[in-house]
Amino acid sequence: MRQLCKGNVAVVKGAVLAGCRAFYGYPITPASEIAEYAALYLPQVGGTFVQAESEIGSINMVYGAASAGLRVMTASSGPGISLMQEGLSYLASAQLPCVIADVMRAGPGLGNIGPEQGDYFQIVKGGGHGNYHNIVLAPACVHEMCDLTVLAFDLADKYRNPTVVLVDGFVGQMMEPLEIEDREVAPPEKPWIVDGTPEKRHNLITSIYLEPDLMEAHIRRLEEKYRQCRLTETRYEVYQAADAELLLVGYGIVSRLLRTVVDMARAHGIRAGLFRPITLWPYPSEALAQTAAGTSRILVVELSNGQMVEDVRLAVKDRLPVDFYGRFGGVVPSAEEIYAELAQRVAAVTV
């Protein structure tokens, strides 16, 4: 089935296809359509939609539904995601699978509803307290808003961990053709849940370990899970990178601009290429280092004042220069603007 669809709506369609049957949320621009269409679609498949009294309420409702074994999600934007951080830490510690969509707006504070990528630190580096990680996927188009949401539910269940679909407001609000295919949904068995049945009566879902040794052992178990995730779940995309002398790095809507910039650069004799991380955690550091091995420098472009650039620099370990160009506050640069910046930096190096 082919249909014209907004990115935020595609998230809900992907969730339904993945077997999500519970959504608890509170509307906020530019993510409001996710709650709106969850309210429309979830009841049609026998699911539950509840508009909570707040984002704090919604993330704790997610905790309860995940404890009972449901595939469950919520969605918000920067200020609302900030309110959910304690709940995310609890979900991670209790090893409860769930999906959270964060459609990023400009900040800090209330900011405005323009697209930005300023939630990178908050989502990728944790946000809540303690030693934990979110699994983080970064769509760049409407089709991926659907497909990566399906993947998010699978990864959440596989690793019993919160998984975040992190997208800038531009991709959330844009409309593109979406191909939807029916698929078999087979959520895994969850013997650890608490569902009121006699055989599950002994189960306990908690994030509190009062003895220091028990707490340390629990964190080590989480760390082993994260290690396995790093080994097997990194995803990325490259474009014209095989012979690139200059590598562009960006995610979300920026990666689509950078594909055009690569074409513009090559038309002017500059061998540019693109590396696009799809998983922001685990970050595809090894793949980036290998892709950049034959290049002379990297230019990272973000809709922020420089957040993902830190992970890029860690990946290449100072083996080559890493430059940064950012716009923020809801401003999205054109491909021509980015190319002009690239050309200026190339000229400065060759002088």
BELHU-V263287 format. One line per field, one symbol per residue. ss: DSSP state (A for helix, B for strand, O for the rest). phi: phi as a letter, one per 30 degrees, with the letter a starting at -180 (. if undefined). psi: psi as a letter, one per 40 degrees, with the letter a starting at -180 (. if undefined). A space follows every 50 residues. Layout:
# BELHU-V263287
ss=???
phi=???
psi=???
This chain:
# BELHU-V263287
ss=OBBBBBAAAAAAAAAAAOOOOBBBBOOOOOOAAAAAAAAAAAAAAOOBBB BOOOAAAAAAAAAAAAAOOOOBBBBBOAAAAAAOAAAAAAAAAAOOOBBB BBBBBBOOOOOBBBBOOOOAAAAAOOOOOOOOOOBBBOOOOAAAAAAAAA AAAAAAAAAOOBBBBBBBAAAAAOBBBBBOOOOOOOOOOOOOOOOOOAAA OOOOOOOOOOOAAAAAAAAAAAAAAAAAAAAAOOOBBBBOOOOOOBBBBO OOAAAAAAAAAAAAAAAOOOOBBBBBBOBBBOOOAAAAAAAAOOOOBBBB BBOOOOOAAAAAAAAAOOOOBBBBBBOOOOOOOOAAAAAAAAAAAAAAAA O
phi=.cadbdedddedddddddjdbabbabdadccedddddddddeddcicbbb dddadddddddeedddddjddbbbaabedddeddddddddddddhcdabb cccdcdadidhbcddabdceeeddckjddjcabddbcbdbadededddde dedddeddchaebcccbdedddcdcbdbcccdbdcbeddbdddcbicedc dddbcabcbddedddddddddddddddddddbcdbabbbhcdcdcbccba bidddddddddedddddcicdcbbccdccdbdddddddddddecccabbc bbcadjbdeddddddchidadbcbbbbaijdcdddddddddddddddddd d
psi=hhihiidddddddddddeehehhhihihifeddddddddddddeeeahhh hieidddddddddddddeeihiiiiaacdddddedddddddddefhhihh hhhhiiaaadbaeiiifeedddddecdaiagiiihhigieiddddddddd ddddddddegihhhhhiiddddeihihhhhhiihhgiiigeeiheeidee deihhiehgdhddddddddddddddddddddeehiiiihfedfhdhhhhi iadddddddddddddddeehgiihhhhdhdhhhgdddddddedeidiihh hifiegdddddddddefeeiihiihiiaeehhiiddddddddddddddde .
